[in-house]
Amino acid sequence: MLKHRLFFGAILIAVLVGLIYGDHRLSAMFGGDRAPDAFRTVGLFQFNGAIIAAVVAILVILGTRELRRLFVAAGHAPLLIWPAFVNVVLVLFTFMARNGPASGEIGRSSADYQFTVAWLTIALLGTAFLIARRRKTERAIGDIGTTLFIIFYLGLLPQYLLRIRLIDPIDGVWLLLYFVATVKICDIGAYFTGRSLGRHKLIPWLSPGKTVEGLVGGVAASVIVAVGVPFAVGSLAPASSDLHGLFPGTRWAVVFGVLMALIGQAGDLLESLIKRDAQAKDSAGAIPAFGGVLDILDSPLLAAPIAYGMLIE
């Protein structure tokens, strides 16, 4: 099992780095309001984060199916097509709003947030209407609630993955990679520390495999990455590189590493809570040795809004 996780984990890392590099190159190619005229007609004046937006949209669709399947297994009946549509629109509009007409970063961010609020209101009304169309009052509250949970979890939260990418038009890809690495290294550190030193169960009724020692090891691993990346960039990058000043300073990086580790683990436990209720070991079997899309996204999703707030300062 460990060999399989290491093998497929290495593949996932290689794919992630490849996607981020491709996104970086594409953004550089169409930066500075140089988007093709065909895209300008639909309001796209830049092309920053296009590959990341497409990948996140695909993951959102797959994750929506997985989460609904878990809720159905737990006895609920949330909608499927509607939340999937709402979630994709949320992600894609963040991409479009922040690559819109050159009205300044504040104007683009304002358009993003205003649409998000308006679209979430429509999502609430649409959810209530579609559940009411079933003409059944039994479990209606639960079905509305689980549908809205899917929208919040896989529509609103993934927006922040894209917003982190778009903090900087070109080099924001490295901030996204920095965030993902800081969060996910906690899983790796916790796994190996727990296997070798774990003695005290963290939350045995929810996640029997997690230990206090593993959590400490995971937090330490996240702090090392959070501090080590800015230090390496400061030491190795040329003085003219735009990467200088992109990452947080040492003290802020320590805080960032601790928070990303703890919030990421909370996200993992949240998904565990849902899976236990559904009596499922994994959210799906889409990714060998890891489970489903949700098993990969659980920790970054919950941590992304906090990371965005910390990195944008």
Secondary structure by P-SEA (a helix, b strand, c coil): caaaaaaaaaaaaaaaaaaaaaaaaaaaacccccccaaaaaaccccccaaaaaaaaaaaaaaaaaaaaaaaaaabbbbbcaaaaaaaaaaaaaaaaaaacccccaaaaaaaaaaaaaaaaaaaaaaaaaaaaacccccaaaaaaaaaaaaaaaccccaaaaaaaaacccccaaaaaaaaaaaaaaaaaaaaaaaaccccccccccccccccaaaaaaaaaaaaaaaaaaaaaaacccccccccccccccaaaaaaaaaaaaaaaaaaaaaaaaaaaaaccccccccccccccccccaaaaaaaaaaaaaaaac
